[in-house]
Amino acid sequence: MDEIIRGNRTRQGATQVRRCATILALVLVSCAVSLRAQVGAASLSGIVGDPTGAVVPGATVTLSNVGTGAARAATTDQAGGFTFAAVAAGDYNLMVTARGFEKYAQSGIHLSAGDAKTLDDIHLVVGATSETVSVTSTVSGLPLDNGQVSATISSNDLDRLSVAGRDANELQRTLPGFAIRSLGSTNTAPDFSQVEVGQPTPYASNGAPVAGITIKLDGANLTDAGNFGANLQNIDVSFVSEVQVQTSNFGADQSNGPVVVTGVTKAGTSTYHGSLFTYARTYQLNSNDWLANYNGIARPDDRFVYPGGTISGPVPHMKNLTFFAGAEYDAQRNVYAYGSAGSAIIHALVPTKAMRTGDFSAGALSNFLGPNVGNGNYGTFNTPPTVGDNGSSLNNGNIAAFLNPGAMALVNGTLPLPTRAQTEPTDTTTTNST
């Protein structure tokens, strides 16, 4: 009998543990959702009045998210005012009801990350609550409720504007005041043709320093401050609803500057939605560079394929909780490793057996670089060195006298010998997901 009682107690204890674990998981999920709403959120306030201009206290104001269907309600105070704080970015409808007045409905309200909008033209009409006065919001040219100077790359911009890669930051070039920052003495343009994480900030805004641009996603800082503002994660155009760029007059919610780029991840929807897509680029549809044409260099045989998909909707058996998930596979094929001949030389090529003994003569370089050694792709690397570290002249590009034994032991012990010609294509693949 004692064994049966102990067995029942054990099962009851296990059931309680599982129940507590379930409750804890739900609390954590709820906290995560709450924190998600707090980060990069907006606020909406306003004053409700009657036709005479007097305020209407005690009115019920309901704010509904068009995409998710989530609704929040507030009651106007004695001054007729209401405020919705920590509102997620998105499109909203507003409904105002009060005894003795017709219903007031306003649609087309869009809130971007960090917005603090005020509606000061809500006027109720005397009448029955069964009747509704509908108003559609219009986009004003300048924000009148704060001094923030910013621009927003909307979801329509992300869908319709052409981008070379998959990074939403590429669209900064469409905003006023942005220009290509200097990437060395050649001032070359940023390369978005490849999906690459860790690319230095490609644009400068209104004279701001290179490291003065902060990139955020849902409030999380994605900027590597020790690498000239390079990004730690890409803001993929398929997974964000909008990107806001602030350039001056920040509010108290911003701790960085002088330029802050904020991406907002797409939110879940009240009904199930999904998408499958493939973005592809191939060299047959690309024009050649003018300098490449002038030097008789053919178009690189590059191919990029980006298949992916998204899904969103309500979480089963959990009211008012939605989700959004997506994944993208990036298959990139380049003639040169790391996207260009110069980068391939620095990162991908390993020294030959002759080079490890100091032989950088014209013959050694020609054997190393192949038939394209003289077409200009390899910069000055295809030229044998002529001067040693001490200023003396070199004999046929031989630097054996200046090789450090310790460094060469490290090279010979870690780097393999070349296994194929560098003119063959190299495939690189990466995967992005959210």
C-alpha positions in Angstrom: 0.0 0.0 0.0 2.9 2.3 0.9 4.4 1.7 -2.5 1.2 2.6 -4.3 0.9 5.9 -2.3 4.5 6.7 -3.0 4.0 6.0 -6.7 0.9 8.2 -6.9 2.9 11.0 -5.1 5.7 10.6 -7.6 3.4 10.9 -10.6 1.6 13.9 -9.0 5.0 15.5 -8.4 6.0 14.9 -12.0 2.7 16.4 -13.3 3.2 19.5 -11.2 6.8 19.9 -12.5 5.6 19.6 -16.1 2.8 22.1 -15.3 5.2 24.6 -13.8 7.6 24.2 -16.7 4.7 24.9 -19.1 3.6 28.0 -17.2 7.2 29.2 -17.1 7.6 28.7 -20.8 4.4 30.7 -21.5 5.6 33.5 -19.2 8.9 33.6 -21.0 7.2 33.8 -24.4 4.9 36.5 -23.1 7.9 38.5 -21.8 9.7 38.0 -25.1 6.6 39.3 -27.0 6.3 42.2 -24.5 10.0 43.1 -24.9 9.7 42.8 -28.7 7.0 45.4 -28.6 9.1 47.7 -26.4 12.2 47.6 -28.6 12.1 50.0 -31.5 8.5 50.8 -30.7 6.4 53.9 -31.5 3.7 55.9 -29.6 0.4 57.4 -30.6 -1.5 60.1 -28.7 -4.3 62.5 -29.4 -7.1 64.6 -28.0 -10.8 63.9 -28.6 -13.1 66.9 -29.0 -16.7 67.7 -30.0 -17.8 70.0 -32.8 -17.5 73.1 -30.5 -13.9 72.4 -29.7 -14.6 71.2 -26.1 -12.8 68.0 -25.0 -14.6 64.7 -24.6 -13.5 62.8 -21.4 -14.4 59.2 -20.9 -14.4 58.3 -24.6 -13.2 54.8 -25.5 -10.4 54.7 -28.0 -9.4 51.4 -29.7 -6.2 51.0 -31.7 -6.2 47.9 -34.0 -3.2 46.5 -36.0 -4.3 45.8 -39.6 -1.9 42.9 -40.0 -2.2 41.0 -36.8 -5.7 42.0 -35.7 -4.4 42.8 -32.2 -6.3 45.6 -30.5 -5.6 47.9 -27.6 -8.1 50.1 -25.8 -7.7 53.3 -23.8 -10.0 55.9 -22.2 -9.6 59.6 -22.6 -8.7 61.6 -19.5 -10.4 64.8 -18.2 -8.5 66.7 -20.8 -9.8 64.4 -23.6 -6.3 63.0 -24.1 -5.2 59.4 -24.7 -1.8 57.8 -25.3 -0.7 54.4 -26.6 2.9 53.6 -25.7 5.2 50.8 -26.9 3.3 50.3 -30.1 4.9 48.0 -32.7 5.6 49.5 -36.1 2.9 48.8 -38.6 -0.5 50.0 -40.1 -3.3 50.8 -37.7 -7.0 51.7 -37.5 -8.4 53.9 -34.8 -12.0 53.8 -33.4 -13.5 56.3 -30.9 -16.8 55.8 -29.2 -18.6 58.0 -26.7 -22.2 58.2 -25.4 -24.2 60.7 -27.4 -21.8 60.8 -30.3 -21.4 59.0 -33.6 -18.5 56.5 -33.9 -15.3 57.9 -35.2 -13.1 55.7 -37.4 -9.8 56.6 -38.8 -7.8 54.3 -41.0 -4.4 54.4 -42.8 -2.4 55.3 -39.7 1.2 54.1 -40.2 3.7 54.1 -37.3 7.4 53.6 -38.0 10.0 52.6 -35.4 10.6 55.4 -33.0 7.6 57.5 -34.1 5.8 59.7 -31.6 2.7 60.8 -33.5 -0.1 63.0 -32.3 -3.6 63.1 -33.7 -5.0 66.5 -33.0 -8.0 66.6 -35.4 -10.4 64.0 -33.8 -13.8 65.6 -33.6 -16.9 63.6 -32.7 -20.2 64.4 -34.2 -23.4 64.5 -32.1 -25.6 61.6 -33.0 -26.4 57.9 -32.5 -23.5 55.5 -31.9 -24.9 53.3 -34.7 -23.6 55.8 -37.2 -19.9 56.1 -38.0 -17.8 58.9 -39.3 -14.8 57.5 -41.3 -11.6 59.4 -41.9 -8.5 58.3 -43.9 -5.1 59.5 -42.7 -2.9 61.4 -45.1 0.9 61.5 -45.0 2.2 64.9 -44.1 5.3 66.3 -45.9 7.1 67.2 -42.6 6.6 65.8 -39.1 5.0 68.4 -37.0 5.1 66.7 -33.6 8.9 66.3 -33.3 12.1 67.8 -34.7 13.6 64.4 -35.8 15.1 64.4 -39.3 14.6 61.0 -40.8 13.5 59.1 -43.8 11.8 55.7 -44.1 12.4 53.0 -46.6 8.9 51.5 -46.7 7.8 48.0 -47.5 6.7 49.2 -51.0 10.3 50.5 -51.5 11.7 47.2 -50.4 9.4 45.3 -52.8 9.7 47.6 -55.9 13.2 49.2 -55.9 16.0 47.2 -57.5 18.8 46.0 -55.3 21.9 44.1 -56.5 22.2 41.9 -53.4 19.9 41.1 -50.5 20.8 43.8 -48.0 18.2 46.6 -47.3 21.1 49.0 -46.5 21.8 49.2 -50.2 18.7 51.4 -50.6 20.4 54.1 -48.5 21.7 55.5 -51.8 18.1 56.6 -52.6 18.0 59.0 -49.6 19.1 62.6 -49.6 22.5 63.4 -48.2 23.9 59.9 -48.7 27.0 59.3 -50.8 29.5 56.5 -51.4 32.2 56.7 -48.7 35.9 56.4 -49.7 37.0 52.8 -49.7 40.7 53.5 -50.0 42.5 55.7 -52.5 40.4 54.5 -55.4 37.0 55.5 -53.8 35.4 52.4 -55.2 31.7 51.8 -54.8 30.5 49.3 -52.2 29.9 45.8 -53.5 26.4 44.5 -52.8 26.6 41.8 -55.5 27.5 39.2 -52.9 25.7 38.4 -49.7 28.4 39.2 -47.2 28.3 39.7 -43.5 30.8 42.1 -42.0 31.0 44.6 -44.9 32.1 48.1 -43.7 29.4 50.7 -43.8 29.2 51.6 -47.5 27.7 55.1 -47.3 28.4 58.4 -45.5 25.6 60.8 -44.6 26.0 64.6 -44.7 29.7 64.4 -43.9 29.4 62.0 -40.9 32.4 59.9 -40.1 32.7 56.4 -41.4 32.1 54.9 -37.9 29.3 57.3 -37.2 26.5 55.1 -38.7 24.8 52.7 -36.3 22.7 49.8 -37.7 19.9 48.3 -35.6 17.4 45.6 -36.0 14.4 45.6 -33.7 16.4 47.8 -31.3 19.4 45.4 -31.2 22.7 47.0 -32.3 24.3 45.2 -35.3 27.3 47.5 -35.6 30.8 46.3 -35.0 32.3 49.5 -33.4 35.8 48.1 -33.7 35.6 47.5 -37.5 34.6 50.9 -38.9 30.9 50.3 -38.4 30.8 47.0 -40.1 27.6 45.0 -39.7 27.3 41.9 -37.6 24.2 40.8 -39.4 22.5 41.7 -42.7 19.1 43.3 -42.8 17.6 41.0 -45.5 14.9 42.7 -47.6 12.6 39.7 -47.4 12.4 39.7 -43.6 11.9 43.3 -42.7 8.8 45.5 -43.1 10.7 48.9 -43.2 14.0 50.6 -42.5 14.1 54.0 -40.9 17.2 56.3 -41.2 17.6 59.1 -38.7 20.2 61.7 -39.4 19.7 64.4 -36.7 17.6 65.7 -33.7 17.3 62.3 -32.1 14.9 61.6 -29.3 15.8 60.2 -25.9 15.3 56.7 -27.2 18.4 56.8 -29.3 21.8 56.3 -27.7 23.9 56.5 -30.9 24.5 58.8 -33.8 25.0 60.9 -35.8 23.2 58.4 -38.2 21.0 55.6 -37.0 19.6 52.9 -39.4 16.8 50.9 -37.8 15.2 47.8 -39.4 11.9 46.4 -38.2 11.3 42.7 -38.7 8.0 41.7 -40.2 5.3 40.8 -37.7 3.0 37.8 -37.6 -0.4 38.1 -39.1 -3.9 37.2 -37.8 -4.3 34.6 -40.5 -1.8 32.2 -42.0 0.3 33.6 -44.9 3.4 32.3 -46.6 5.6 32.9 -49.6 8.1 31.1 -51.7 10.6 33.0 -53.8 13.8 32.8 -55.8 15.9 35.8 -56.7 18.5 35.1 -59.4 21.1 37.0 -61.4 23.3 35.7 -64.2 26.1 37.2 -66.1 24.3 36.9 -69.5 22.0 39.8 -68.4 24.8 42.0 -67.0 26.7 44.7 -68.9 30.4 44.7 -68.7 32.6 47.3 -67.0 33.9 50.0 -69.3 37.5 49.5 -68.2 37.1 45.7 -68.6 35.9 46.3 -72.2 38.7 48.6 -72.9 41.2 46.0 -71.7 39.5 43.2 -73.5 38.4 41.4 -70.3 35.2 39.5 -70.6 32.3 39.7 -68.2 32.9 37.5 -65.1 30.9 34.3 -65.2 29.1 35.0 -62.0 25.8 33.5 -61.0 23.7 34.2 -57.9 20.6 32.3 -56.8 18.7 33.1 -53.6 15.8 30.8 -52.9 13.8 31.2 -49.7 10.4 31.4 -48.1 8.4 32.9 -45.2 5.4 31.9 -43.1 3.4 33.8 -40.5 0.2 33.5 -38.6 -1.3 32.9 -35.2 0.3 30.5 -32.8 -2.1 27.5 -32.4 -4.1 27.5 -29.1 -2.6 30.8 -27.9 -4.8 33.8 -28.3 -3.3 37.1 -29.5 0.1 35.6 -30.1 1.4 35.5 -33.7 4.7 34.5 -35.3 6.8 35.2 -38.4 9.6 33.0 -39.6 11.6 32.8 -42.8 14.8 31.3 -44.3 16.9 32.1 -47.3 19.7 30.1 -49.0 22.4 32.1 -50.8 24.2 30.2 -53.6 26.9 32.4 -55.1 29.3 31.3 -57.9 32.2 33.6 -58.7 35.0 33.4 -61.1 37.4 34.7 -58.4 37.2 33.6 -54.8 35.9 36.4 -52.5 34.3 38.2 -55.5 37.3 39.8 -57.2 40.8 39.1 -58.3 42.4 41.5 -55.8 40.5 40.0 -52.9 41.3 36.4 -54.1 45.0 37.2 -54.1 44.9 38.5 -50.5 42.6 35.8 -49.1 42.6 32.8 -51.3 45.9 32.2 -53.0 48.6 30.3 -51.2 52.3 30.5 -52.0 53.9 28.0 -54.3 57.0 25.9 -53.4 59.2 28.3 -55.3 57.8 31.3 -53.5 58.4 29.7 -50.1 62.1 29.9 -51.0 61.9 33.5 -52.0 61.4 33.1 -55.8 59.0 35.9 -57.0 60.5 36.2 -60.5 58.5 36.9 -63.6 58.5 33.2 -64.5 57.3 32.1 -61.0 54.5 34.6 -61.0 53.4 33.6 -64.5 53.3 29.9 -63.5 51.3 30.9 -60.4 48.7 33.3 -61.9 48.2 31.5 -65.2 47.4 33.0 -68.6 45.8 36.2 -67.2 48.9 37.3 -65.4 49.3 40.4 -67.7 45.7 41.5 -68.3 45.5 43.9 -65.3 43.3 41.9 -63.1 46.0 41.3 -60.5 47.1 44.9 -60.0 50.8 45.1 -59.1 51.1 41.6 -57.7 52.1 40.3 -61.2 55.2 42.5 -61.1 58.4 41.0 -59.6 59.8 43.0 -56.6 63.0 45.0 -57.3 63.9 46.5 -53.9 64.5 44.6 -50.6 63.5 45.6 -47.1 66.9 47.3 -46.6 66.7 49.2 -49.9 69.1 47.0 -51.8 68.4 45.8 -55.3 67.0 42.4 -55.8 68.2 39.8 -58.3 65.3 38.6 -60.5 62.7 39.2 -57.8 64.4 36.9 -55.2 63.6 37.8 -51.6 65.1 34.8 -49.9 67.5 36.9 -47.9 64.6 38.7 -46.2 62.4 35.8 -45.3 61.9 35.4 -41.5 62.6 31.7 -40.4 59.9 31.8 -37.8 57.3 33.2 -40.2 58.3 30.7 -42.8 58.0 27.8 -40.4 54.4 29.0 -39.6 53.6 29.3 -43.4 55.0 25.9 -44.2 53.3 24.3 -41.3 49.8 25.7 -41.8 49.3 26.6 -45.5 49.0 23.9 -48.1 50.6 24.1 -51.6 48.4 25.3 -54.5 46.3 22.5 -56.0 44.7 24.1 -59.1 44.9 27.1 -61.4 43.4 30.2 -60.0 41.4 30.9 -63.2 38.9 28.1 -62.3 35.6 29.2 -60.8 35.2 29.1 -57.1 31.8 28.4 -55.4 30.8 30.1 -52.2 27.6 29.5 -50.3 26.1 31.1 -47.2 22.8 30.7 -45.5 20.6 33.4 -43.9 17.6 32.8 -41.7 15.4 34.6 -39.2 
